[in-house]
Amino acid sequence: MQSGNLQQATGVQADEQSRIRAAVQLAKSGDAEAARQCFEDICTENNDCEVGWLWLASLVGDAETGLDCLREVLRINPQNKTALAWLAKAQTPESKPEPRMVPKCPLCRTSWPEEMSLCLSCHALFDLSDPNAFAANDKVNRKVMENAIEALKASRGKPFEREYFLAVTHFNMLHSSEGLRYLTRASKIRPTDPRFAGGEILKRYAKRQRVVVVDDSPTVREVLGRTVEKAGFMAVAAASGTEALVAVKENKPVLVLLDVAMQGMDGYAVCKEIRGNAATKALPVVLVSSKDGMFDRAKGRMAGANDYVAKPFQPEELAQVVRKHMSGNQ
């Protein structure tokens, strides 16, 4: 290892040790909640932090999550005597098992008679094996999904469940770019979970082709994104021209749907930037605008746009334009 890399790695280790010491002090001082949050953050960033998982096992709020933390300790170090002793004690005949709870939908909290791949109340899908299944599910209760996202973000004590079900919720909302981000984080916390099918599930989502949708209106971004998702692509949302250029650079999309009238850098300027970059000059760009005059279309062509869609548009009309420009990429 080069000296610079060695110093950097040593610095990272020292920083983690410092954070562990601070978290231990919080636990010893009686601030269990703050200590638990610190150790949860440490273990999320470094899934192989043996000390962090061991402390987390003693700080989480329920027995099953504590056992999961102990199993993570033994995954890292099968000879950890403390974890082995705790697990052995929890599994002795004298231990009273927790009463079996009726399964509940983790998003709407409706009781299930058994484990299901589709909630019969909020209609959320939980089977991640087919990325296209979410786009075909028109019955999902989006308001429930929005509330579930807020509740999950505020939840504490179960980092894997939080990240995993945030992914599921975003997929149900047809926000698959966000969903993939949370799914990746969940896989780092518990990479051997059978729901990842040995990493195959993550690969199916990661390889989906991206379409950047750009509009300063959240409502229009939602319509653009859902149309793109239903066409079989992953929508990456941007709210401004600057965000659009960053999204194009980071995601290597196969198409850009670009609003014209935006504060700051407008759609024409963004299109010119895309055309002026050797790496993106061939990227198809479709302008979306409430202005549909001859001058506006001509200005779009001069900026380098491939097509022009006028607002208001029907989702199927936009889908046809997407398919037209993507026919050679699928």
Backbone hydrogen bonds in HBPLUS format (Angstrom, degrees):
<---DONOR---> <-ACCEPTOR-->    atom                        ^
c    i                          cat <-CA-CA->   ^        H-A-AA   ^      H-
h    n   atom  resd res      DA  || num        DHA   H-A  angle D-A-AA Bond
n    s   type  num  typ     dist DA aas  dist angle  dist       angle   num
A0006-LEU N   A0002-GLN O   2.89 MM   4  6.14 157.9  1.94 156.5 163.9     1
A0007-GLN N   A0003-SER O   2.91 MM   4  6.11 159.5  1.96 149.2 154.0     2
A0008-GLN N   A0004-GLY O   3.01 MM   4  6.22 153.2  2.09 142.5 150.1     3
A0009-ALA N   A0005-ASN O   2.86 MM   4  6.09 163.0  1.89 152.5 156.5     4
A0010-THR N   A0006-LEU O   2.87 MM   4  6.04 160.3  1.91 149.8 155.6     5
A0011-GLY N   A0007-GLN O   2.90 MM   4  6.05 149.7  1.99 140.8 149.3     6
A0012-VAL N   A0008-GLN O   2.97 MM   4  6.29 150.4  2.06 147.5 155.1     7
A0013-GLN N   A0009-ALA O   2.99 MM   4  6.29 161.5  2.03 151.2 155.7     8
A0014-ALA N   A0010-THR O   2.89 MM   4  6.10 157.7  1.94 147.6 154.2     9
A0015-ASP N   A0011-GLY O   2.93 MM   4  6.09 152.7  2.00 143.8 151.2    10
A0016-GLU N   A0012-VAL O   2.98 MM   4  6.28 156.0  2.04 148.7 154.7    11
A0017-GLN N   A0013-GLN O   2.94 MM   4  6.22 161.0  1.98 151.3 156.4    12
A0018-SER N   A0014-ALA O   2.95 MM   4  6.15 151.7  2.03 144.5 152.3    13
A0019-ARG N   A0015-ASP O   2.98 MM   4  6.26 152.8  2.06 145.9 153.0    14
A0020-ILE N   A0016-GLU O   2.87 MM   4  6.14 151.4  1.95 149.6 157.9    15
A0021-ARG N   A0017-GLN O   2.98 MM   4  6.22 160.9  2.02 147.6 152.0    16
A0022-ALA N   A0018-SER O   3.06 MM   4  6.30 156.3  2.12 144.0 150.4    17
A0023-ALA N   A0019-ARG O   2.95 MM   4  6.15 153.3  2.02 144.8 152.0    18
A0024-VAL N   A0020-ILE O   2.88 MM   4  6.12 155.8  1.94 152.9 159.5    19
A0025-GLN N   A0021-ARG O   3.05 MM   4  6.28 155.3  2.11 145.9 152.0    20
A0026-LEU N   A0022-ALA O   3.11 MM   4  6.42 150.2  2.20 141.6 149.3    21
A0027-ALA N   A0023-ALA O   3.00 MM   4  6.34 156.4  2.06 148.0 154.0    22
A0028-LYS N   A0024-VAL O   2.88 MM   4  6.16 160.9  1.92 153.8 158.9    23
A0029-SER N   A0025-GLN O   2.92 MM   4  6.04 137.5  2.11 140.7 151.9    24
A0031-ASP N   A0026-LEU O   2.96 MM   5  5.28 139.4  2.13 164.7 156.5    25
A0030-GLY N   A0027-ALA O   3.14 MM   3  5.30 157.2  2.20 103.0 110.0    26
A0035-ALA N   A0031-ASP O   3.07 MM   4  6.28 160.2  2.11 152.7 158.9    27
A0036-ARG N   A0032-ALA O   2.77 MM   4  5.93 159.4  1.81 150.4 156.2    28
A0037-GLN N   A0033-GLU O   3.04 MM   4  6.28 158.5  2.09 146.4 151.5    29
A0038-CYS N   A0034-ALA O   3.05 MM   4  6.29 156.3  2.10 145.5 151.8    30
A0039-PHE N   A0035-ALA O   2.96 MM   4  6.25 167.9  1.97 159.1 161.3    31
A0040-GLU N   A0036-ARG O   2.85 MM   4  5.99 150.3  1.94 146.3 155.5    32
A0041-ASP N   A0037-GLN O   2.99 MM   4  6.21 158.3  2.04 147.4 152.2    33
A0042-ILE N   A0038-CYS O   2.99 MM   4  6.28 158.9  2.04 149.1 155.2    34
A0043-CYS N   A0039-PHE O   2.93 MM   4  6.10 163.4  1.95 149.6 153.3    35
A0044-THR N   A0040-GLU O   2.93 MM   4  6.07 144.0  2.06 144.0 154.2    36
A0045-GLU N   A0041-ASP O   3.07 MM   4  6.27 155.1  2.14 147.8 153.3    37
A0046-ASN N   A0042-ILE O   2.86 MM   4  6.04 149.8  1.95 145.7 155.3    38
A0049-CYS N   A0046-ASN O   3.21 MM   3  5.69 142.1  2.36 127.4 123.4    39
A0053-TRP N   A0049-CYS O   3.07 MM   4  6.37 162.0  2.11 158.8 162.4    40
A0054-LEU N   A0050-GLU O   3.09 MM   4  6.28 154.2  2.16 146.5 153.9    41
A0055-TRP N   A0051-VAL O   2.99 MM   4  6.25 163.4  2.02 153.9 157.4    42
A0056-LEU N   A0052-GLY O   2.91 MM   4  6.04 156.0  1.96 145.4 153.2    43
A0057-ALA N   A0053-TRP O   2.96 MM   4  6.14 143.0  2.10 141.3 149.7    44
A0058-SER N   A0055-TRP O   3.04 MM   3  5.41 136.6  2.23 105.4 116.8    45
A0059-LEU N   A0056-LEU O   3.04 MM   3  5.02 149.9  2.13 101.3 110.8    46
A0060-VAL N   A0056-LEU O   3.04 MM   4  6.02 143.0  2.18 162.2 163.6    47
A0066-GLY N   A0062-ASP O   3.12 MM   4  6.38 152.8  2.20 146.6 155.0    48
A0067-LEU N   A0063-ALA O   2.92 MM   4  6.27 150.5  2.01 150.9 158.6    49
A0068-ASP N   A0064-GLU O   3.00 MM   4  6.33 150.4  2.09 143.8 152.1    50
A0069-CYS N   A0065-THR O   2.99 MM   4  6.32 151.6  2.07 146.7 153.9    51
A0070-LEU N   A0066-GLY O   3.04 MM   4  6.37 152.8  2.11 145.1 152.4    52
A0071-ARG N   A0067-LEU O   2.93 MM   4  6.22 150.9  2.02 147.8 155.8    53
A0072-GLU N   A0068-ASP O   3.05 MM   4  6.37 143.9  2.18 142.1 151.7    54
A0072-GLU N   A0069-CYS O   3.13 MM   3  5.07 120.7  2.50  91.5 106.3    55
A0073-VAL N   A0069-CYS O   3.05 MM   4  6.46 148.9  2.15 144.2 152.6    56
A0074-LEU N   A0070-LEU O   3.05 MM   4  6.41 157.3  2.10 148.7 153.8    57
A0075-ARG N   A0071-ARG O   2.84 MM   4  6.08 134.8  2.04 138.7 151.8    58
A0076-ILE N   A0072-GLU O   3.13 MM   4  6.39 151.8  2.21 145.2 151.2    59
A0077-ASN N   A0073-VAL O   2.78 MM   4  6.03 161.5  1.81 150.4 156.9    60
A0080-ASN N   A0077-ASN O   3.09 MM   3  5.68 162.1  2.13 130.2 128.5    61
A0084-LEU N   A0080-ASN O   3.05 MM   4  6.25 160.7  2.09 151.8 157.8    62
A0085-ALA N   A0081-LYS O   2.92 MM   4  6.03 156.1  1.97 145.6 151.8    63
A0086-TRP N   A0082-THR O   2.99 MM   4  6.22 162.2  2.02 151.2 155.8    64
A0087-LEU N   A0083-ALA O   2.98 MM   4  6.13 165.3  2.00 151.1 155.1    65
A0088-ALA N   A0084-LEU O   2.95 MM   4  6.07 158.3  2.00 144.6 151.1    66
A0089-LYS N   A0085-ALA O   2.98 MM   4  6.17 157.3  2.04 148.7 154.3    67
A0090-ALA N   A0086-TRP O   2.98 MM   4  6.21 154.4  2.04 146.5 153.7    68
A0091-GLN N   A0087-LEU O   3.03 MM   4  6.21 132.8  2.26 142.3 154.4    69
A0091-GLN N   A0088-ALA O   3.24 MM   3  5.18 133.9  2.47  92.5 104.8    70
A0092-THR N   A0089-LYS O   3.41 MM   3  5.39 169.4  2.42 103.0 105.9    71
A0095-SER N   A0092-THR O   2.97 MM   3  5.56 149.1  2.07 116.2 124.8    72
A0112-TRP N   A0103-PRO O   2.61 MM   9  5.27 168.8  1.63 159.0 156.5    73
A0105-CYS N   A0110-THR O   2.86 MM   5  5.35 158.4  1.91 143.0 148.9    74
A0109-ARG N   A0105-CYS O   2.79 MM   4  4.68 139.5  1.95 135.6 143.5    75
A0126-PHE N   A0117-SER O   2.81 MM   9  4.95 156.9  1.86 149.4 145.9    76
A0119-CYS N   A0124-ALA O   3.00 MM   5  5.37 160.5  2.04 150.8 155.3    77
A0123-HIS N   A0119-CYS O   2.91 MM   4  4.69 125.2  2.22 119.2 132.3    78
A0141-ASN N   A0122-CYS O   2.95 MM  19  5.19 158.4  2.00 153.8 154.8    79
A0133-ALA N   A0130-ASP O   3.04 MM   3  5.53 157.9  2.09 116.8 123.6    80
A0136-ALA N   A0133-ALA O   3.21 MM   3  5.28 132.7  2.44  96.4 108.8    81
A0137-ASN N   A0134-PHE O   3.12 MM   3  5.18 156.0  2.18 103.1 110.6    82
A0145-MET N   A0141-ASN O   3.09 MM   4  6.43 153.2  2.16 145.9 154.0    83
A0146-GLU N   A0142-ARG O   2.89 MM   4  6.18 155.6  1.95 148.7 154.4    84
A0147-ASN N   A0143-LYS O   3.00 MM   4  6.29 161.7  2.04 150.4 154.9    85
A0148-ALA N   A0144-VAL O   2.83 MM   4  6.03 150.8  1.92 146.8 155.8    86
A0149-ILE N   A0145-MET O   2.95 MM   4  6.22 151.7  2.03 149.4 155.9    87
A0150-GLU N   A0146-GLU O   3.28 MM   4  6.62 159.7  2.32 147.4 151.3    88
A0151-ALA N   A0147-ASN O   2.98 MM   4  6.24 161.6  2.02 150.0 155.4    89
A0152-LEU N   A0148-ALA O   2.82 MM   4  5.93 162.2  1.85 152.4 157.2    90
A0153-LYS N   A0149-ILE O   2.99 MM   4  6.12 159.1  2.04 147.7 153.2    91
A0154-ALA N   A0150-GLU O   3.19 MM   4  6.36 140.9  2.35 139.1 148.8    92
A0155-SER N   A0152-LEU O   3.13 MM   3  5.02 151.4  2.21  98.5 107.3    93
A0162-ARG N   A0158-LYS O   2.98 MM   4  6.15 162.5  2.02 160.3 165.9    94
A0163-GLU N   A0159-PRO O   3.08 MM   4  6.22 174.0  2.08 151.1 152.4    95
A0164-TYR N   A0160-PHE O   2.84 MM   4  5.93 167.2  1.85 159.7 164.1    96
A0165-PHE N   A0161-GLU O   2.97 MM   4  5.91 168.9  1.99 146.6 150.2    97
A0166-LEU N   A0162-ARG O   2.96 MM   4  6.00 139.1  2.13 141.4 152.6    98
A0167-ALA N   A0163-GLU O   3.07 MM   4  6.28 148.9  2.17 139.8 147.5    99
A0168-VAL N   A0164-TYR O   3.01 MM   4  6.43 156.4  2.07 144.6 151.0   100
A0169-THR N   A0165-PHE O   2.92 MM   4  5.96 160.1  1.96 138.5 143.9   101
A0170-HIS N   A0166-LEU O   3.01 MM   4  6.17 162.5  2.04 146.8 151.2   102
A0171-PHE N   A0167-ALA O   2.96 MM   4  6.21 156.4  2.02 152.8 159.6   103
A0172-ASN N   A0168-VAL O   3.01 MM   4  6.29 153.6  2.09 147.0 154.0   104
A0173-MET N   A0169-THR O   3.00 MM   4  6.30 134.6  2.21 139.7 152.7   105
A0175-HIS N   A0170-HIS O   2.80 MM   5  5.00 168.6  1.81 157.7 154.2   106
A0174-LEU N   A0171-PHE O   3.01 MM   3  4.93 156.2  2.07 102.3 109.3   107
A0179-GLY N   A0175-HIS O   2.94 MM   4  6.17 159.8  1.98 149.4 155.9   108
A0180-LEU N   A0176-SER O   2.84 MM   4  5.90 154.4  1.91 141.4 146.3   109
A0181-ARG N   A0177-SER O   3.27 MM   4  6.53 149.4  2.37 137.5 145.2   110
A0181-ARG N   A0178-GLU O   3.08 MM   3  5.11 117.3  2.48  95.2 110.7   111
A0182-TYR N   A0178-GLU O   3.13 MM   4  6.53 159.7  2.18 157.2 160.8   112
A0183-LEU N   A0179-GLY O   2.88 MM   4  6.06 156.6  1.94 150.0 157.7   113
A0184-THR N   A0180-LEU O   2.93 MM   4  6.02 153.8  2.00 146.6 152.3   114
A0185-ARG N   A0181-ARG O   3.20 MM   4  6.48 154.8  2.27 141.2 147.7   115
A0186-ALA N   A0182-TYR O   2.89 MM   4  6.17 156.5  1.95 150.0 156.5   116
A0187-SER N   A0183-LEU O   2.96 MM   4  6.17 153.1  2.03 144.6 151.7   117
A0188-LYS N   A0184-THR O   3.18 MM   4  6.45 136.7  2.38 140.3 150.7   118
A0188-LYS N   A0185-ARG O   3.25 MM   3  5.25 131.8  2.49  94.5 106.9   119
A0189-ILE N   A0185-ARG O   3.30 MM   4  6.62 139.8  2.47 140.5 150.4   120
A0189-ILE N   A0186-ALA O   3.11 MM   3  5.20 128.8  2.38  97.3 110.6   121
A0190-ARG N   A0186-ALA O   3.03 MM   4  6.33 162.2  2.06 156.7 160.9   122
A0193-ASP N   A0190-ARG O   3.18 MM   3  5.75 167.8  2.20 122.6 124.0   123
A0196-PHE N   A0193-ASP O   3.00 MM   3  5.90 170.5  2.01 129.6 132.8   124
A0197-ALA N   A0194-PRO O   3.02 MM   3  5.30 160.5  2.06 110.2 116.5   125
A0199-GLY N   A0196-PHE O   2.90 MM   3  5.19 131.6  2.13 106.8 120.8   126
A0201-ILE N   A0196-PHE O   3.28 MM   5  5.26 167.3  2.29 135.7 137.3   127
A0200-GLU N   A0197-ALA O   3.18 MM   3  5.40 165.9  2.20 111.6 114.2   128
A0203-LYS N   A0199-GLY O   3.22 MM   4  6.47 154.3  2.29 146.0 152.9   129
A0204-ARG N   A0200-GLU O   3.10 MM   4  6.41 150.7  2.19 148.7 155.7   130
A0205-TYR N   A0201-ILE O   3.40 MM   4  6.80 151.2  2.49 149.4 155.3   131
A0206-ALA N   A0202-LEU O   2.95 MM   4  6.11 163.3  1.98 152.7 158.3   132
A0207-LYS N   A0203-LYS O   3.05 MM   4  6.05 149.4  2.15 150.3 154.4   133
A0208-ARG N   A0205-TYR O   3.24 MM   3  5.54 161.4  2.28 109.1 114.7   134
A0234-MET N   A0209-GLN O   2.87 MM  25  6.00 172.3  1.88 160.3 161.8   135
A0254-VAL N   A0210-ARG O   2.81 MM  44  6.01 162.2  1.84 170.0 164.1   136
A0211-VAL N   A0234-MET O   2.85 MM  23  6.06 152.7  1.92 157.7 157.4   137
A0236-VAL N   A0211-VAL O   2.93 MM  25  6.06 158.2  1.98 146.7 147.6   138
A0212-VAL N   A0255-LEU O   3.06 MM  43  6.49 148.1  2.17 161.5 157.3   139
A0257-LEU N   A0212-VAL O   2.83 MM  45  6.21 164.0  1.85 164.4 170.0   140
A0213-VAL N   A0236-VAL O   2.93 MM  23  6.03 156.2  1.99 139.6 146.9   141
A0238-ALA N   A0213-VAL O   2.91 MM  25  6.18 142.7  2.05 163.6 163.1   142
A0214-VAL N   A0257-LEU O   2.81 MM  43  6.07 158.7  1.85 166.6 173.9   143
A0259-ASP N   A0214-VAL O   2.92 MM  45  5.73 141.5  2.07 134.5 146.7   144
A0215-ASP N   A0238-ALA O   3.14 MM  23  6.64 154.3  2.21 161.7 163.5   145
A0221-ARG N   A0217-SER O   2.95 MM   4  6.19 162.6  1.98 157.2 162.8   146
A0222-GLU N   A0218-PRO O   2.95 MM   4  6.12 151.3  2.04 142.9 150.2   147
A0223-VAL N   A0219-THR O   3.10 MM   4  6.46 157.3  2.15 146.4 151.7   148
A0224-LEU N   A0220-VAL O   2.85 MM   4  6.07 168.9  1.86 158.0 161.1   149
A0225-GLY N   A0221-ARG O   2.78 MM   4  5.86 162.7  1.81 148.4 154.1   150
A0226-ARG N   A0222-GLU O   2.93 MM   4  6.08 165.8  1.95 151.4 154.8   151
A0227-THR N   A0223-VAL O   3.05 MM   4  6.15 157.3  2.11 146.2 152.6   152
A0228-VAL N   A0224-LEU O   3.03 MM   4  6.25 159.3  2.07 150.4 155.8   153
A0229-GLU N   A0225-GLY O   2.91 MM   4  6.15 161.6  1.94 152.5 157.6   154
A0230-LYS N   A0226-ARG O   2.95 MM   4  6.09 160.6  1.99 147.8 152.6   155
A0231-ALA N   A0227-THR O   3.13 MM   4  6.31 128.2  2.41 134.7 147.8   156
A0231-ALA N   A0228-VAL O   3.08 MM   3  5.08 134.0  2.30  94.9 108.1   157
A0233-PHE N   A0228-VAL O   3.19 MM   5  5.65 164.0  2.21 146.8 144.4   158
A0232-GLY N   A0229-GLU O   2.97 MM   3  5.24 160.5  2.01 109.7 115.0   159
A0244-ALA N   A0240-SER O   2.93 MM   4  6.10 148.6  2.02 143.3 152.8   160
A0245-LEU N   A0241-GLY O   3.13 MM   4  6.44 155.4  2.19 149.1 153.0   161
A0246-VAL N   A0242-THR O   3.22 MM   4  6.53 156.0  2.28 147.1 153.6   162
A0247-ALA N   A0243-GLU O   2.85 MM   4  6.08 159.8  1.89 152.1 158.0   163
A0248-VAL N   A0244-ALA O   2.91 MM   4  6.15 154.8  1.97 150.7 157.3   164
A0249-LYS N   A0245-LEU O   3.08 MM   4  6.23 157.5  2.14 141.2 147.1   165
A0250-GLU N   A0246-VAL O   2.93 MM   4  6.14 157.5  1.99 152.8 158.7   166
A0251-ASN N   A0247-ALA O   2.96 MM   4  5.78 148.6  2.06 145.4 152.1   167
A0252-LYS N   A0248-VAL O   3.24 MM   4  5.60 144.5  2.37 136.3 140.0   168
A0256-VAL N   A0284-PRO O   3.02 MM  28  6.41 140.2  2.19 146.4 158.5   169
A0286-VAL N   A0256-VAL O   2.84 MM  30  6.17 170.7  1.85 172.6 175.7   170
A0258-LEU N   A0286-VAL O   2.82 MM  28  6.03 170.0  1.83 160.7 164.2   171
A0288-VAL N   A0258-LEU O   2.73 MM  30  5.64 155.8  1.78 141.3 140.4   172
A0260-VAL N   A0288-VAL O   3.15 MM  28  6.16 137.3  2.34 151.9 149.5   173
A0267-GLY N   A0260-VAL O   2.80 MM   7  3.97 174.1  1.80 126.6 128.4   174
A0270-VAL N   A0266-ASP O   3.05 MM   4  6.39 157.3  2.11 152.6 159.7   175
A0271-CYS N   A0267-GLY O   2.90 MM   4  6.07 160.9  1.94 149.5 154.6   176
A0272-LYS N   A0268-TYR O   3.01 MM   4  6.28 154.7  2.07 146.4 153.0   177
A0273-GLU N   A0269-ALA O   3.01 MM   4  6.29 152.8  2.09 145.2 152.3   178
A0274-ILE N   A0270-VAL O   2.96 MM   4  6.29 156.4  2.01 151.8 158.1   179
A0275-ARG N   A0271-CYS O   2.95 MM   4  6.21 161.1  1.99 150.5 155.6   180
A0276-GLY N   A0272-LYS O   2.85 MM   4  5.99 135.8  2.05 140.4 152.8   181
A0277-ASN N   A0274-ILE O   3.32 MM   3  5.47 162.3  2.36 104.6 109.8   182
A0280-THR N   A0277-ASN O   3.01 MM   3  5.43 145.9  2.13 111.2 121.0   183
A0281-LYS N   A0277-ASN O   2.85 MM   4  5.56 117.7  2.25 159.4 176.3   184
A0283-LEU N   A0280-THR O   2.97 MM   3  5.19 164.4  2.00 115.5 120.5   185
A0306-ASN N   A0285-VAL O   2.78 MM  21  5.44 154.7  1.84 151.8 160.6   186
A0287-LEU N   A0307-ASP O   3.05 MM  20  6.29 161.4  2.08 144.3 138.3   187
A0309-VAL N   A0287-LEU O   2.76 MM  22  6.16 163.0  1.79 163.7 169.7   188
A0289-SER N   A0309-VAL O   3.00 MM  20  6.49 156.3  2.05 159.1 166.8   189
A0311-LYS N   A0289-SER O   2.67 MM  22  5.52 153.0  1.74 131.2 135.1   190
A0297-ARG N   A0293-GLY O   3.08 MM   4  6.39 162.6  2.11 154.9 159.1   191
A0298-ALA N   A0294-MET O   2.92 MM   4  6.09 157.2  1.97 147.1 154.1   192
A0299-LYS N   A0295-PHE O   2.85 MM   4  6.07 153.7  1.92 147.8 155.2   193
A0300-GLY N   A0296-ASP O   2.98 MM   4  6.23 147.4  2.09 141.2 150.1   194
A0301-ARG N   A0297-ARG O   2.98 MM   4  6.33 154.0  2.05 148.0 154.3   195
A0302-MET N   A0298-ALA O   2.94 MM   4  6.22 155.0  2.01 148.2 155.3   196
A0303-ALA N   A0299-LYS O   3.01 MM   4  6.25 139.6  2.18 138.6 149.2   197
A0303-ALA N   A0300-GLY O   3.16 MM   3  5.08 124.2  2.49  91.4 105.5   198
A0305-ALA N   A0300-GLY O   2.97 MM   5  5.44 164.9  1.99 151.6 146.6   199
A0304-GLY N   A0301-ARG O   3.01 MM   3  5.04 144.1  2.14  97.3 108.5   200
A0317-GLU N   A0314-GLN O   2.89 MM   3  5.18 122.3  2.23 107.3 122.7   201
A0318-LEU N   A0314-GLN O   3.11 MM   4  6.52 157.0  2.17 157.7 164.4   202
A0319-ALA N   A0315-PRO O   2.83 MM   4  6.07 155.1  1.89 147.8 155.8   203
A0320-GLN N   A0316-GLU O   2.94 MM   4  6.13 149.1  2.04 143.4 150.3   204
A0321-VAL N   A0317-GLU O   3.24 MM   4  6.59 150.8  2.33 141.5 148.7   205
A0322-VAL N   A0318-LEU O   2.94 MM   4  6.30 157.9  1.99 153.0 159.3   206
A0323-ARG N   A0319-ALA O   2.89 MM   4  6.14 168.2  1.91 152.7 155.5   207
A0324-LYS N   A0320-GLN O   2.88 MM   4  6.00 147.2  1.99 140.9 150.6   208
A0325-HIS N   A0321-VAL O   3.18 MM   4  6.47 156.6  2.24 149.5 153.1   209
A0326-MET N   A0322-VAL O   2.96 MM   4  6.05 129.1  2.23 143.1 158.1   210
A0327-SER N   A0323-ARG O   2.97 MM   4  5.58 111.6  2.45 143.3 150.4   211
A0329-ASN N   A0326-MET O   2.85 MM   3  5.12 164.8  1.87 117.9 123.2   212
